Amino acid sequence: MMKLYWSPRTRSFSSLWLMEETGEPYERVLIDVFKGAQKTPEYLVINPMGKVPALRDGEATLAEAAAICAYVAERYPQSRLAPPLGDPLRAKYLYWLFFAPSCVEPAMVQLTTKIEMNPVAAGWGDAQRVFDVLDAALQKGPWILGETFSAADVAIGSGLNFAVRLFKMAPSRPSFERYIDRCAARPAFQRASAIAAG
Ligand SMILES: N[C@@H](CCC(=O)N[C@@H](CS)C(=O)NCC(=O)O)C(=O)O
């Protein structure tokens, strides 16, 4: 059974939501980041970055929320969380899965810290454009790939929920609110929220 290392009110919500979407059994291991549990030698073996989330699957361990999305979606193809190899939707699936940590995450940190960056030097360009691109992609919906829900929605949806709704790190837009509402209406999201609330 997979083991998910997580902590409430952190980015590990995405992995919690993801595991709930699979419907597969998994064990939750609480790593209380507010008590420093992520820096113990035992945990650093699992994630040398000393952050949550992380996942153990037998002998395999990995961290990084988006990588966990990709791994779990492939391990449980029956959960239909990723377009299969050869499906043209897979291109956009991978694009948005990588867009979450590569562009949304640094953009929200940049907005919060107000650090000026040269948009040519910064891999994510400029924060405003990141959110404009996401806004345009979410106009139609219901999901980031259109009609198909996928693990990319877990990565993008939990990133937006974290940045826009929970921690107000990035300005909201009507498309973001509608999208977060749709994500939050999913039974798996609600189960994850209940678990996180204790
Ligand atoms: N790049 C990581 C970021 C994970 C992350 O920032 N986790 C935070 C909680 S939101 C953490 O564990 N912080 C504890 C610490 O840095 O000591 C991912 O996407 O999974």
The ligand as an SDF file (V2000), in Angstrom:
LIG
                    3D

 20 19  0  0  0  0  0  0  0  0999 V2000
    8.2230   21.9120   -4.3970 N   0  0  0  0  0  0  0  0  0  0  0  0
    7.5120   21.2430   -3.3470 C   0  0  0  0  0  0  0  0  0  0  0  0
    7.1070   22.2530   -2.3160 C   0  0  0  0  0  0  0  0  0  0  0  0
    6.6070   21.6110   -1.0620 C   0  0  0  0  0  0  0  0  0  0  0  0
    6.5280   22.6320    0.0650 C   0  0  0  0  0  0  0  0  0  0  0  0
    6.8450   23.8150   -0.1060 O   0  0  0  0  0  0  0  0  0  0  0  0
    6.1350   22.1540    1.2530 N   0  0  0  0  0  0  0  0  0  0  0  0
    6.1070   23.0020    2.4010 C   0  0  0  0  0  0  0  0  0  0  0  0
    4.7160   23.1030    2.9920 C   0  0  0  0  0  0  0  0  0  0  0  0
    3.6500   24.0140    1.9440 S   0  0  0  0  0  0  0  0  0  0  0  0
    6.9880   22.4000    3.4850 C   0  0  0  0  0  0  0  0  0  0  0  0
    7.0810   21.2050    3.6210 O   0  0  0  0  0  0  0  0  0  0  0  0
    7.6180   23.2670    4.2890 N   0  0  0  0  0  0  0  0  0  0  0  0
    8.3600   22.8620    5.4320 C   0  0  0  0  0  0  0  0  0  0  0  0
    9.7600   23.3610    5.4390 C   0  0  0  0  0  0  0  0  0  0  0  0
   10.2200   23.9060    4.4350 O   0  0  0  0  0  0  0  0  0  0  0  0
   10.4030   23.1950    6.4640 O   0  0  0  0  0  0  0  0  0  0  0  0
    6.2880   20.4900   -3.9240 C   0  0  0  0  0  0  0  0  0  0  0  0
    5.7140   20.9820   -4.9020 O   0  0  0  0  0  0  0  0  0  0  0  0
    5.9080   19.4360   -3.4010 O   0  0  0  0  0  0  0  0  0  0  0  0
  1  2  1  0
  2  3  1  0
  2 18  1  0
  3  4  1  0
  4  5  1  0
  5  6  2  0
  5  7  1  0
  7  8  1  0
  8  9  1  0
  8 11  1  0
  9 10  1  0
 11 12  2  0
 11 13  1  0
 13 14  1  0
 14 15  1  0
 15 16  2  0
 15 17  1  0
 18 19  2  0
 18 20  1  0
M  END
$$$$
